[in-house]
Amino acid sequence: MSTRLVRILGRTVRQQRESRALTQRQLADLAGVSQASVARIERGDRTPGLPLLESLLAAMGVQLTVATEPLDAHLDAELAQLADRSLADRIHELNLDRLLDRLGDLPNAITGATAALLQGAPLPVDAPELAIRWRDSTRLTRWLEAAYGQRWNARWSEFGGLHLEPETPGEHRWRTRYGEVRAVMCDELPATVEVCHGGRSYRVVPLVELEVTNPRTAVLLRRYREGHLRRPG
C-alpha cells in the first residue's frame, strides 16, 4: 500500500530530478537502475529500499536526512497548501472529467475525499473515488479491460498481477489509460447532491453523509475546519 512516507519519498525524487532538468531515463542511467523503477517510485507505487533511494539521490548530488514531527502534523500544512490551489486545477490534475466521460452510462456516485473536494473542502485526493454497485461489477470489469486497467497489488506494492474483477480479493483500485480510479463497491448507490463547477455538474455524496460513512474523510474534514478557523482573515 502507498503510505504517506512512500508518497513523500517519491515526490522528493521527482522534484530533485525535475529541478535538474533530468528525464526519468537519464536519472535511471546515472543511478544504474531501470527507468521503470524510477517511474514507480515517483508515482508512489513502490516502496524504495534505502540503498536504491540513496543511489538515486546521490546521482543528483544530494542525500536523505531524517527528522520527526508530531503525529499527523503534516496534514495541517498540506490542507493549508491545498486550500490555496484552484479547484479547476485540482479537477484537471485528477483527470476527473475525462474519467467520468469515458465511464459513459456506468452508474456511479462521486464519494470520499473527491466528493468533499467538489463541495469546497480542499482535501488531499490521490485518485477519483467512485461508488459503484455490485450488480454493475461485470460492466466495470469490461470497462477496465477496454481501458487497459491494472489492479493494485498490495503484496507487490505495484499495479499488476491481480484479476481485474472487483470480486477478486484486494483493494478496489485500478490504473487505467484515463488515470487511476478507486471504487467503493456497494449494494445501492448512496444518495447524492448535484454541484456545478466550470459549467459541469457532478453527483456527489453530501458532506454530512461522508462524515458518517467515511471515517478517513471525516477526520480530514474536521482537521480542515479546525485549521480554517485558525487561519487569519
Beta strands, then each sheet from edge to edge (+ up, - down):
strand 1: 109-110
strand 2: 129-133
strand 3: 150-153
strand 4: 158-159
strand 5: 173-176
strand 6: 179-186
strand 7: 193-197
strand 8: 200-204
sheet 1: 1+ 2- 6- 5+ 3- 4+
sheet 2: 7+ 8-
end
